[in-house]
Amino acid sequence: MGEQPIFSTRAHVFQIDPNTKKNWVPTSKHAVTVSYFYDSTRNVYRIISLDGSKAIINSTITPNMTFTKTSQKFGQWADSRANTVYGLGFSSEHHLSKESAGGDIQSPLTPESINGTDDERATPEVTPNSETRAEPTQNALPFTHSSTISKHWEAELATLKGNNAKLTAALLESTANVKQWKQQLAAYQEEAERLHKRVTELECVSSQANAVHTHKTELNQTIQELESTLKKKEEEIEGLKQEIENARELQAQRDSLTQKLQEVEIRNKDLEGQLADLEQRLEKSQNEQEAFRNNLKTLLEILDGKIFELTELRDNLAKLIECS
């Protein structure tokens, strides 16, 4: 059946600052929907949250993960695969308790201590001011290409999820058909064995030889038809096995696209850091150029004064020469 939603709530999403490992950084401008999924096929839980088309949480829960309530309205857990610590701020203690319980399922994410340092357990205040975020400037334009790639992978991932759900349903239906066909096959085999025994019995009755021969011919024809039917069923079973293999390949492709999406998001963060560094360098360069212009202007003023003094000196010398 694939992943099935089992619980959803709304919360403010945070991630630990990758540089300081102490401060929380909000990843959404406002409270967003946080959904809890369970894949019965792989026996795996996953927490997903989207801000528009951007996945701000895509955390697969493993048995060594634990969920920690650090206050009445805040909880956190560490995801080693994503190399980060996630935090959720709720509007009330009731929502936090409900998230910790995970509905009626037995999740491996339990409210114990989290893998991380005490500094990583800092709890942010979830207030209306925490939703205030700086608007992006034109300097963010270099990331348009990366965002387009991210959206492309997300669209492909959504398509694969839909195809995977359809294939899973078809696979389950085919599996049920295979079971039914196997039962029919066993019944046909029993019937064929019974008919063979009956033919043997009839052949032993010499007084009914002609009738037995005719009956035997009919029975042999019936057996051939049954064997032909069995062959067709075996071919259909082989086709179903191929469909199962294709479904597994699609699952592997979906996992690969999920990994690529995470890598693109990490690359976006790296590019944002590089842009901030370039902006600082540009500002420093502009300040240096301004200082250079001011120094040059001062030198020009001094040079003009010297030229004026030399002109006066020349005129005075010329006057002295004329007087002498």
N, C-alpha and C positions, 0 to 999 in steps of 0.2 A: 504493500500500500504506500510505501515511501514515508516521508515526514508528514506528521499530522500535528496541527496546532492543538495545544492542550491548555494554554493559559496566556492571557495578555493583560498588561496594565500600563499605566502612563507614569513616566519618571523622568527626572533630569539626569542626563548621562554625562559622566566624567571619565577622564583617563589620567593616570599619573604622569607628571611631567617627565619625559624621557631623559632630560638633562639633570635635573636636581633629584629625581626620585623621591621628592618630598611633597611638592605642591600638586594640587589637582587642577586640571585644565578642562573646562567645559567643552564638550564636542557638539552641542546643539544649542540653538538660541532659546529654546523653550522646551517644555516637557514633551516627550515623544512617546510613541507606543513601543513597548518592550514585549516581545512575544517569545513564548517557551514552546519548543517543538520536540517531538519524540519520533524516532525512526525505529519502528518495531522490527524491521528487517535486520538492521545492524545493531539494534539495542543501544542506540546512541541518543543523547539529549543535546539540544543546541539552543542558544539564546541569540535572537536576532533583533536588531533595531535599525530602522531606516529614518534618515532625516531628508525628506524629499526622495531623490533617487540614490542617495549616498548611504552605504551601509556603515553605520558608526559602531555597531556591535555585530560580530559574527563569530561567536565563541562556542566551540564544540566542548562539551563538558566531559571530563575524564574522571575516573574514580579518585585520583589524588587531588582534585580541586575541592576547595571548601568555601562557603559563603559566610562572611563575617558581618554581623550587625554592630557597627561602631557607635551608633547612637540610635535614638528612637525613630529617626526618619532616614537613616543612611546605612547602606550595606555595600560591601566590596568583595571582589575575588580576583585572583591572579590567573592569567592565561599565559602559560609559558610558550605556547605555539605562536601567539600573537606578540609575545615579548612585551606585555604591558599589564597594568592592573586596572580593572574597570570599577567604577563606582556608580551607584544608583541612589538618587535623592528622591524621596517620596513626600507626598503632601500630608501623610498621616502615618502613624505607627501601624495602623491596621493594614495598609497597603504593603508595608515592609514585611510584616509577619506573614501575609498571604503569599508574597513573592518567595520568602524563605521556605515556606512549606511546599511551594511548587504545585498547588492544587492538590489533587488526590493521588498523584504519582509518587513513586519512591525514587527520587532523583539522587545521583551521587553528589550533588552540590548541597551540602548540609551546612547549617549555621554553626560552624566551628571556627577555629583560628585559621587565618589565611597564610599561604606561603609568601612570606615577605618580611620586611623589617618593620619596626615600630613606626619609623618615619613614614612608611608607605600607608599607614593606617590613619592618616590625618583625615578628619571629616569636614567637608566644606559646608558652609551655610547655604541652604537652598532658599533664597529670597527672590522677590521680583527683580531686584537689581542684578541677580546672577544671570538673568536672561539677556542683559544688555551686552551686545557684541559690536565691535567696530565694523563699519561697512567696508567691503573690499574696495580698493582703489584701482586706478588704471595699471598700477604696477603688477597686478595679479594676472594681466593678460597673457604672459608667457606660459601659464598653466592651462590654457584653454585646450591645447592638444592633449595633455595628460588627462584632463577631465573627460574629453571626448572618448579616449581609449577606455577609461573607467566605465563610462556609460555603455560603450559597446560591449564590454565583457559582461556587464550586468544584464543587458538585453539578451545576449547569448545564453547566459546562465538561466534566465527566466524561461527562455524557449526550451532549453534542455530539461528544466524541471517539469514543464508541461508534457514534453515528449516522454520523459521518464515515468510520469504518473500514468499516461495512457498505456505505455508498454507494460507497466507493473500490473494494471488492471487486466490487460490482455493475457499477461503471463499467468495470473491467478486463474482466469477463466480457462486458459489452455491446460493448466495443471489439473483443474477439476475434470476437464474433458479426458485428459490422459488417464486419470484414475478410473473414470467410467469405462473408457475403452479397454483398459486392462481387465476390468471385471467382465466385460463382454467377451474379451479374448479368452479368459479362463472358462467362461460358460461355453463358448464355441468349441474349445478344446475338449471339455468334458462331453459335449454333445457328439463331437467327432469320434471320441474314444468309445462312447456308447454305441454309435452306429457301426463302428468296425466290429465290435463284439456281436452286434445283432447280425451283421453279414455272415460272420463265422458260424453263428448258430443256425442261420437259414441254410447255409451251404451243407450243414450236417443232415438236413432233412431231405433225403433223396426223392421222396414222393412229391415234393413241392419244388423240384429243381428249376422248372421253367419260371415259376413265379419268383423264386429266389433270385434267378439271374436278372429278371427285369427289375426287381427291387434293388438288387445290387448295383445295377447300372444307374438307377436313380440316386441311390445313396452315394455312389462315387461322384456323380455330377454335383450333388449337394456338398460333398466334401471339397471338391475343386472350387466351388463358389465361396465356401468358407475360407479356404486357403487364400483365394484372391482377395477377399475382404481383409483378412489378417495382414496380408502384404501391404495393402493400402494404409491400414492403421499404423503399421510400423513406419511407413514413409512419412505419415503425418506426425508421428512422434519425433522422428529425426528433424523435421521442419521446426517443431516446437523447441527442440534442444538448441537449434541455431538461433531462434528468436531470443531464448534465454541468454545465450552468449552475447548477442547484440545488445541486450539490455544491460548486461554487465559492463560492456565497453562504453556505453553511454554514461553509466554511473561514474566510470573512471574519468571520462572527459569532463563531466560536471565538476568532479573534485579538482581536476587540473585547472579549470577556469576559475574556480573559487580561489585557488592558490595564486593564480595570476592577478586576480582582482586585488588581493591583499598586497601583492608586490607593487602594483600600480599605486595604491594608496600610500604605501611607504615611500615610494619615489616622489609622489606629490609633496609629502611632508619635507623630504630632503630638498626639493626645489624651492619650497617656501623659505627654508632656512638660508639657502644660497641667495635668494632674492633680497632678504633682509640684510645680509652681509654686503651685497652690492650697493644697496641703498645707503648704508652707512659709509661705504667708501666714496660714493658719489658726493654725499654731503660734505665729507672731509675734504675732497678735492675742490669743491666749490668754495669752501672756506679758505683754503690755501690760495686759490686764484684771486679771491677778493682781497686777501692780505697783500698779495703781490701787486695788484693794481694800485692799492693805496700807497705802497712803498714807491712804485714807479711814478705816481702822481706827485709825491713829495719830492722825489729827485728832480722831476721836471721843473717844479717851482724853484728849487734851489739853483738849477742850471740857468733858468730865466734871470734870477737875481744876479748871478755871476756875469752873465752876458751883458746885463744892463750896466754893471759896475765897470766892465772892460770897455764898454762903449763910452762911458763918461771919462774914463782914463785916457782913451784915445783922443777924445775931443780936447781934453785939457792939454795933452802933449802937442796936439796940432796948434793950439793957441800959443803955447810957449814958443814953438818953432817960428810962428809968424811974428811974434813980438821981438824975437832975437834977430 
